[in-house]
Amino acid sequence: MKKLIASLLFLLCVSLFAQIRVGVLTGPSCIPAAHLLESVVSINDTDLTYESFANPNQLLPKMLKDEIDIAFLPPNVAAKVYNTSGGKILCAAVTGYGNLSIITNDQTVTCLEDLKGKTFNVAGAGATPEYMLRYILSKKGIKADSPEGITLDFSIPTQQLVPLLLSGKISYALLPEPFVSLAQLKNQDINVCCNIQNEYAKLEGKNAVYPLTVMVVSKKFAEENTSSLNKFLLEYKESLSWTLENPVEAGILCEELQLGLNKEIVTASIPKANYVYLPAKKAKKALEKLFTIFLQNDDGSIGGKLPDSAFYY
């Protein structure tokens, strides 16, 4: 009887204190999740909580210590953690496709070829922006880091690129949303001279896409809480749909939740940000193509190899 009572008390304590802990990165990747985090307080009678982080380096230690169950990361970071941690995290879904653009205040530049002989600043050294750009340049026969080609400058942090472009101190920058929308809201003369997603589709086929953000889940959590995870994924899909249908309200909500985003910029960027929901197994081909591009540039960037099939939840 005492053992039975002890077991029941243990189960009661677990149910009382169990949580689904979500880690979000302040910035564009958290926008589709904002409605879910604000409106859903529990899943399968388990409290849903979230914590925001400025960058993956702050988030990952907590996830590897099983203090975060579900998170959003760049694809290469997710692959590298999987490959170097013995598979402690899994890819649950792709939540964002490419939304990178080269923007400029130079009205004479209208395509990538027009940038030959120029230097432009890139957000994301050693990440998808750099390696996707290098891939496209090589396919188009344009040399990178060459006087007769294009010189890439990674010296300026992403957050400083728009102010410097607006002030005229730099003329060309490769940026993701919502930074592109921010620049154009501040100055209508800023134009997109090259949409990287469109360039990729021209090379790989009209339906080709490259992932920019993935949702990951702790392997332990996925194995022990499959029903709750699947319900969370459904809730996320509904949150994404609400976001796409209500960009103004989504902007207000992101600002209220202090996710590092101005409401007007969020609203302007949502139609252009390429937010999606694609289960990991269905996204495997697109992810492996992206990971192959990373391997061609720096095999350490994803942990030295393509993730095996167990990576895809």
Secondary structure by P-SEA (a helix, b strand, c coil): caaaaaaaaaaaaaaacccbbbbbccccccccaaaaaacccccccbbbbbcccccccccaaaaaacccccccccaaaaaaaaaaacccbbbcccccccbbbbbccccccccccccccbbbbbcccccaaaaaaaaaaaaacccccccccbbbbccccccaaaaaaaaccccbbbbccaaaaaaaaacccccccccaaaaaaaaccccbbbbcbbbbbcaaaaaacaaaaaaaaaaaaaaaaaaaacaaaaaaaaaaacccccaaaaaacccccbbbbbccccaaaaaaaaaaaaaaccccccccccccccccc
